[in-house]
């Protein structure tokens, strides 16, 4: 990599690196929330099943 290519790489990282990093961060957060939601739905189905037996 030469000194002339450095500004091009900085531009590429600025245009693509930051959005990719934000996307990965949001996907990780979203995945955690989906796991919590899945657990709550399972608990809710258990409560409904127990209520119907009762």
Backbone as a printed PyTorch tensor [residue, N CA C, xyz], in Angstrom:
tensor([[[  0.8600,  -1.1700,   0.0000],
         [  0.0000,   0.0000,   0.0000],
         [  0.9070,   1.2340,   0.0000]],

        [[  0.6320,   2.1050,  -0.9010],
         [  1.4310,   3.3250,  -0.9970],
         [  0.7170,   4.4710,  -0.2980]],

        [[  1.4190,   5.5700,  -0.1840],
         [  0.8510,   6.7500,   0.4640],
         [ -0.3240,   7.2910,  -0.3400]],

        [[ -0.2750,   7.1170,  -1.6420],
         [ -1.3570,   7.5940,  -2.5000],
         [ -2.6440,   6.8050,  -2.2530]],

        [[ -2.5260,   5.5140,  -1.9500],
         [ -3.7060,   4.6750,  -1.7270],
         [ -4.3370,   4.8900,  -0.3590]],

        [[ -3.5970,   5.4560,   0.5800],
         [ -4.0990,   5.6190,   1.9350],
         [ -5.3970,   6.4320,   2.0120]],

        [[ -5.4890,   7.5790,   1.3540],
         [ -6.7760,   8.3090,   1.4190],
         [ -7.9420,   7.5100,   0.8330]],

        [[ -7.6640,   6.6970,  -0.1800],
         [ -8.7230,   5.8660,  -0.7470],
         [ -9.2020,   4.8330,   0.2760]],

        [[ -8.2690,   4.2290,   1.0070],
         [ -8.6400,   3.2430,   2.0250],
         [ -9.3990,   3.9020,   3.1640]],

        [[ -9.0140,   5.0950,   3.5370],
         [ -9.7310,   5.8130,   4.5950],
         [-11.1600,   6.1010,   4.1560]],

        [[-11.3290,   6.4930,   2.9070],
         [-12.6690,   6.7440,   2.3740],
         [-13.4960,   5.4680,   2.3540]],

        [[-12.8880,   4.3790,   1.9200],
         [-13.5990,   3.0890,   1.8690],
         [-14.0340,   2.6660,   3.2700]],

        [[-13.1140,   2.7760,   4.2310],
         [-13.4740,   2.4030,   5.6090],
         [-14.5610,   3.3150,   6.1660]],

        [[-14.4950,   4.5810,   5.8430],
         [-15.5190,   5.5070,   6.3180],
         [-16.8740,   5.2220,   5.7130]],

        [[-16.8800,   4.8300,   4.4510],
         [-18.1510,   4.5880,   3.7650],
         [-18.7580,   3.2330,   4.0960]],

        [[-17.9140,   2.2350,   4.3330],
         [-18.4290,   0.8770,   4.5380],
         [-18.1730,   0.3210,   5.9290]],

        [[-17.0670,   0.6580,   6.5230],
         [-16.7110,   0.0970,   7.8280],
         [-17.6660,   0.4970,   8.9290]],

        [[-17.9790,   1.7740,   9.0260],
         [-18.8700,   2.2510,  10.0830],
         [-20.2770,   1.6670,   9.9560]],

        [[-20.8950,   1.7030,   8.7800],
         [-22.2370,   1.0880,   8.6860],
         [-22.2320,  -0.4070,   8.9900]],

        [[-21.1850,  -1.1050,   8.5940],
         [-21.1090,  -2.5400,   8.8850],
         [-20.9890,  -2.7600,  10.3870]],

        [[-20.1650,  -1.9660,  11.0510],
         [-20.0030,  -2.0960,  12.5050],
         [-21.3210,  -1.8160,  13.2260]],

        [[-22.0400,  -0.7960,  12.8210],
         [-23.3370,  -0.4760,  13.4360],
         [-24.3340,  -1.6040,  13.2030]],

        [[-24.3490,  -2.1490,  12.0010],
         [-25.2670,  -3.2440,  11.6770],
         [-24.9920,  -4.4640,  12.5410]],

        [[-23.7340,  -4.8310,  12.6870],
         [-23.3790,  -5.9840,  13.5190],
         [-23.8060,  -5.7360,  14.9630]],

        [[-23.5400,  -4.5350,  15.4660],
         [-23.9290,  -4.1910,  16.8370],
         [-25.4400,  -4.3180,  17.0230]],

        [[-26.2070,  -3.7970,  16.0800],
         [-27.6670,  -3.8560,  16.2020],
         [-28.1840,  -5.2830,  16.0900]],

        [[-27.5810,  -6.0970,  15.2210],
         [-27.9950,  -7.4930,  15.1170],
         [-27.7510,  -8.2460,  16.4120]],

        [[-26.6260,  -7.9870,  17.0640],
         [-26.3270,  -8.6570,  18.3290],
         [-27.3420,  -8.2560,  19.3900]],

        [[-27.6430,  -6.9660,  19.4670],
         [-28.6490,  -6.5080,  20.4350],
         [-30.0130,  -7.1100,  20.1250]],

        [[-30.3830,  -7.1400,  18.8520],
         [-31.6840,  -7.6630,  18.4450],
         [-31.7840,  -9.1490,  18.7710]],

        [[-30.6860,  -9.8710,  18.5820],
         [-30.6880, -11.3070,  18.8720],
         [-30.9270, -11.5590,  20.3530]],

        [[-30.3150, -10.7680,  21.2140],
         [-30.5290, -10.9230,  22.6590],
         [-31.9870, -10.6670,  23.0120]],

        [[-32.5740,  -9.6580,  22.3960],
         [-33.9770,  -9.3550,  22.6850],
         [-34.8940, -10.4700,  22.1830]],

        [[-34.5550, -11.0670,  21.0460],
         [-35.3500, -12.1850,  20.5410],
         [-35.2500, -13.3920,  21.4630]],

        [[-34.0730, -13.6450,  22.0190],
         [-33.9280, -14.7550,  22.9630],
         [-34.7950, -14.5330,  24.1980]],

        [[-34.8030, -13.3110,  24.7120],
         [-35.6490, -13.0010,  25.8680],
         [-37.1220, -13.1680,  25.5230]],

        [[-37.5080, -12.7030,  24.3480],
         [-38.9000, -12.8190,  23.9190],
         [-39.3080, -14.2850,  23.7760]],

        [[-38.4110, -15.0930,  23.2460],
         [-38.6890, -16.5260,  23.1080],
         [-38.9310, -17.1630,  24.4710]],

        [[-38.1090, -16.8100,  25.4570],
         [-38.2830, -17.3670,  26.8020],
         [-39.6050, -16.9350,  27.4180]],

        [[-39.9940, -15.6970,  27.2070],
         [-41.2630, -15.2070,  27.7520],
         [-42.4390, -15.9240,  27.0890]],

        [[-42.3510, -16.1550,  25.8010],
         [-43.4350, -16.8630,  25.1010],
         [-43.5490, -18.2970,  25.6090]],

        [[-42.4300, -18.9420,  25.8620],
         [-42.4660, -20.3050,  26.4040],
         [-43.1040, -20.3050,  27.7830]],

        [[-42.7320, -19.3330,  28.6200],
         [-43.3330, -19.2320,  29.9500],
         [-44.8330, -18.9750,  29.8520]],

        [[-45.2410, -18.1250,  28.9400],
         [-46.6560, -17.8300,  28.7600],
         [-47.4250, -19.0700,  28.3290]],

        [[-46.8530, -19.8450,  27.4200],
         [-47.5480, -21.0660,  26.9880],
         [-47.6590, -22.0590,  28.1420]],

        [[-46.6450, -22.1150,  29.0190],
         [-46.7300, -22.9880,  30.1980],
         [-47.8460, -22.5360,  31.1360]],

        [[-47.9710, -21.2310,  31.3370],
         [-49.0150, -20.6970,  32.2110],
         [-50.3900, -20.9920,  31.6190]],

        [[-50.5440, -20.8200,  30.3340],
         [-51.8310, -21.0930,  29.6780],
         [-52.1710, -22.5740,  29.7950]],

        [[-51.1910, -23.4400,  29.5790],
         [-51.4200, -24.8760,  29.6830],
         [-51.8190, -25.2540,  31.1000]],

        [[-51.1420, -24.6950,  32.1090],
         [-51.4640, -24.9880,  33.4980],
         [-52.8550, -24.4550,  33.8640]],

        [[-53.2420, -23.3290,  33.3230],
         [-54.5430, -22.7460,  33.6060],
         [-55.6570, -23.6210,  33.0340]],

        [[-55.4490, -24.1620,  31.8690],
         [-56.4800, -25.0020,  31.2380],
         [-56.6410, -26.3240,  31.9730]],

        [[-55.5530, -26.8360,  32.5670],
         [-55.6200, -28.0890,  33.3220],
         [-56.4360, -27.8980,  34.6010]],

        [[-56.2730, -26.7120,  35.1850],
         [-56.7360, -26.4060,  36.5040],
         [-58.1160, -26.5510,  36.8820]]])
